[in-house]
Amino acid sequence: MSGTEAIALAAAAAAAGMVNAIAGGGTLITFPALLAAGAPSTVANATSTLALVFGTAGSVYGYREPIRAVKPWLRRFVPVSLLGGLLGGLLLTAIGEAVFAKLVPFLLLFATVLFMAQGAFRRFAGFAEHPGAATGPHVHRVGAAVAFQFLVALYGGYFGAGIGILMLASLGFVGLTDIHQMNGLKTVLGLLINLVAAAWFVWSGLIDWPKMGVMTAGALAGYFFGSHFSQRIPQRRVRQVITGIGLVISAVLFYRQFH
């Protein structure tokens, strides 16, 4: 690995970390960067996952205050996130990326539309936005949210691009309204999903360790600054950024798939 290649991979990981800290979709930066550096697709996916796992530590630290407010949700979502992430990693090594990757653009566009419309749907369903909604879940929606989180985790362990936007859409529909708290919870769950998948990838010998090392350094910086500075931006603006990222990533994926 040349010095130029190392710098490029670190920069890609830093950009991915910032994007993931705010919305999700950073894999769509690191994965192509690793492919361009000559890594096979499964190795690129596994290496990207592990590098972003280490990098997420910076984001969790940056969101430490909002995370305290959403701790009651962790006991609901952590078990299915771990199980889904592990099963997704197993699926990747068993059947490869091609089959499920075809669904990614549709899933991500759907999640972005849900995220954009969640306020209107909550009002239509009779759920007003209250400041205390973060810790008072709507009981009859919890089961559906847990089931959806399992599917997100399954997809996250398999490929992972855009799981942040999928989770943000789901969390909005079950009553969470503070975007910074939602991002904090999404970050913790995303870390767990990728952690168990990455453990399987390490066991399977799919990690390119030199490339993973330089990308981890970039991801740490990107995650920390992304989580830290996004909390200084008004919630409405953060939602607009998340929506923009989701639409751009969806467009890129559709272009790649059908071009």
Secondary structure, DSSP 8 states (H G I E B T S, - for coil): --HHHHHHHHHHHHHHHHHHHHTS-THHHHHHHHHHTT--HHHHHHHHHHHHHHHHHHHHHHTHHHHHHTHHHHHHHHHHHHHHHHHHHHHHHHH-SHHHHTTHHHHHHHHHHHHHHHHHHHHHTT----GGGGTS--HHHHHHHHHHHHHHHHHHHHT-TTHHHHHHHHHHHTT---HHHHHHHHHHHHHHHHHHHHHHHHHTT---HHHHHHHHHHHHHHHHHHHHHHTTS-HHHHHHHHHHHHHHHHHHHHHHHH-
